[in-house]
Amino acid sequence: MNKVEVKYRVPYADTDKMGVVYYANYLIYFEITRNEILREAGMPYSELEKSGFMLPVIEAVCHYKAPAQYDDLLTFTGWVDEVKGPRIKIFCEVHKDEKLLVSGYTVHACVNTAGKPVRPPESILSLSIN
């Protein structure tokens, strides 16, 4: 699968007193992107859960390069970089126009409904770029 892009206009509620996007909101942006990756692969997260799989975040990394502000039109770009055993690494970038504002990744453990690590379903295995 190739990269997925999501357009997002920053609402006032996403900003802090300094007028920039509050730092923790970028992890929400990563989640929005991750959900679209799964949806475009034909397996929305809601369907993944109905199939008995969950993807808890076990690691999250954000590199902040420049701030986004209220009403900015952002592009979230994401892709599955790696699937190793039950671990799935998803990279995300946040751009305004062509400028990279934030980059990072989340690592997920694929688990069953009992919380035990399991091999991800084929729909996820086929997403890895590497």
C-alpha positions in Angstrom: 0.0 0.0 0.0 1.1 3.5 -0.7 0.9 6.5 1.6 -2.5 7.8 2.7 -3.2 11.5 2.9 -5.8 13.2 5.0 -6.8 16.9 4.8 -7.6 18.7 8.0 -8.5 22.3 8.9 -7.3 23.2 12.4 -10.3 24.2 14.6 -9.9 26.8 17.3 -10.4 24.0 19.9 -7.1 22.4 18.9 -5.0 25.4 19.8 -3.5 26.5 23.1 -3.2 30.0 24.7 -0.2 30.7 22.5 -2.4 30.3 19.4 -0.7 27.1 18.1 -1.8 23.5 18.0 -1.5 22.0 21.4 1.4 19.4 21.3 -0.7 16.4 22.4 -3.2 16.9 19.6 -0.6 15.7 17.1 -1.1 12.2 18.5 -4.8 12.6 17.7 -3.8 13.6 14.2 -1.7 10.4 14.0 -4.8 8.4 15.1 -7.0 10.0 12.4 -4.3 9.1 9.8 -4.0 5.5 11.2 -7.8 5.0 10.9 -7.7 6.2 7.3 -4.9 3.8 6.5 -7.0 0.9 7.7 -10.2 2.2 6.0 -8.4 2.6 2.7 -7.1 -1.0 3.1 -10.7 -2.2 3.4 -10.5 -2.9 7.2 -11.9 0.1 9.2 -10.8 -0.1 12.8 -14.4 -0.8 13.9 -14.4 -3.9 11.7 -10.9 -4.9 13.0 -12.3 -4.9 16.5 -15.4 -6.9 15.4 -13.0 -9.5 14.0 -11.4 -9.9 17.4 -8.3 -7.7 17.0 -7.1 -4.6 18.7 -4.1 -2.3 18.2 -3.1 -0.6 21.4 -0.3 1.9 21.1 2.8 0.7 22.9 5.1 3.5 21.7 4.6 7.0 20.4 7.2 9.4 19.0 6.7 13.0 17.8 9.3 15.4 16.4 8.1 18.9 16.4 9.7 21.1 13.7 7.2 24.1 13.3 3.8 24.9 14.8 0.4 24.8 13.1 -2.1 27.4 13.9 -5.9 27.9 13.9 -7.5 27.6 10.5 -4.3 26.1 8.9 -5.1 23.5 6.3 -2.9 20.5 7.1 -2.1 17.4 5.3 -1.5 14.2 7.3 0.5 11.6 5.5 0.8 8.1 6.9 2.0 4.7 6.0 2.7 1.3 7.6 6.4 1.1 7.8 7.0 -2.3 9.3 5.1 -5.3 10.6 7.2 -7.7 12.8 5.3 -10.4 14.6 2.5 -8.7 16.5 4.2 -5.3 16.3 3.1 -2.7 13.7 5.0 0.6 13.1 3.1 3.4 11.5 4.8 6.6 10.4 3.0 9.9 10.2 3.9 13.4 8.9 2.0 16.7 9.2 2.5 19.3 6.5 1.2 22.8 5.9 1.5 23.3 2.2 4.9 21.7 1.5 6.4 22.5 4.9 6.9 19.6 7.3 5.6 20.6 10.7 5.7 17.3 12.6 6.9 13.8 12.0 6.8 10.7 14.1 5.4 7.2 14.5 3.3 4.9 16.7 4.0 1.3 17.4 1.1 -1.0 18.1 0.8 -4.5 19.4 -1.8 -6.6 17.6 -3.7 -8.4 20.4 -6.8 -10.5 20.7 -9.8 -9.7 22.9 -8.0 -11.3 25.8 -5.1 -8.9 25.3 -2.7 -11.5 24.1 -0.3 -10.7 21.3 -1.3 -12.3 18.0 -0.3 -12.3 14.4 -2.0 -9.4 12.6 -4.7 -10.2 10.0 -3.6 -10.4 6.4 -5.3 -7.1 5.7 -2.6 -5.4 7.9 0.3 -7.6 6.9 -0.2 -6.5 3.3 0.1 -2.8 4.2 3.8 -2.8 5.1 6.0 -0.7 2.7 9.2 -2.4 3.8 
